[in-house]
């Protein structure tokens, strides 16, 4: 049996930009992407802590060390600059492997930087 489990999580990243007239996606600082074990173009779920909205999109790599977290395209309507969001990705795996799998979870600082 194949099940879907949490693979990666960025807990509480602050939205720094909102670009409505863009193709779509969430642009994240490359340090956050790598720290959370995500890759560019990976499908993610974004949950807005401030208003409860939940959406699916994909990741675009932003400048390393910039702290960027930009909602692009129609998703920009779901977040305002200054809102905090949680970014999740999931993986499919065999049930027994999933029991042993440990997701990567990061907790960025208030300025969207990796912390120790």
N, C-alpha and C positions, 0 to 999 in steps of 0.2 A: 504494500500500500504506500502511495506517495502522499505526503501531507505538506502544507505550506507553513513555514515557521519564520519568525523574525530573524533576519540576517544582520541588519545594520540599523542603528538609530542615532540620530543627532537630536539630543534633548535640549530644547529651549535655545534656538538660534533666533537672533533678532533680525527682522526684515529691515534692510538698509535702503532698498530701492524698489520701485514698482514701475514696470514698463508695459503699459497696456498694449501699445501698438508694436508688438514683437511677435515672432512666430509662436512662442509658447515655451513653457518649462520653468524651472527654477535654476538660477545661476548661483553657484556656491563657491566660496574660496576653495581652491584646490587643496589646501591644507586640511580643511574640514572633510572634503570628499575622501581623501586618502586616509585620514584619521578614522573615519567611520567605515572603511573598507567598502566604499562605493566606487563606481566607475562612471565616467561621462556616458550619457545616454541611457543609464539604468533607470528603470521605472521605479518611482517612489510614490508614497502616500504622504501628503502634507496636511497636518492638522493644526489649525490656528487656535492657540490657547485663548486668545482674546475674544473671539466670536464663535468658536465651536465649529467653523466650517472644516470640511474634509474634502480633499481632492486628490486625484492621481495626475501625475505628470512625469517628466523625466529630467535628469540632471544635466546641466551644462557647466563646464569648468570655468570658474572665474579666476582672476589673477591671484596667484599664491601670495598669502600674507595680507591680502586686502581687507579681509573680514566681510566681503560681499555676501549678501543673501538677498537676491532680487527675484521677485515674482514677475514672470513675463506673460504676455498675452492675456487671454481671458481670465487666467488664474489671478491676475493682478487685481481683479475685482473682489477677490476673497480676502485680501490682506492689505493693510496699510503700513506705511513705514513706521517702525517702532513696535509693531506687533511681534509677539513671540510665537514661533511655530515649532512643531516636532516633525522631523523627517524620518520616515521608516522605509526600509525595503525588506522584501521577503524572499525566501528561497524554497524551492521544492526539493524534498529529499525523502528517502525511504524512512519509514516510521522508526525503525531501530537506530538509524544514523541520527535522526532528529533528537532522540533522547540524549545523545552525547554532545550535540552541537552547542557551541557557546556563541551567541551573537556578539557583535562589536557594538558597544554603546559608548558615545562620547558626550561630555557635558561642557560645551564651550563657555568661555567667559562672557561677560556682558558686552564685550566688543567683538564677539565672534572669533575669538582666538582659542586654540587648543590649550588646555590646562594640564597640569601633571596628574 
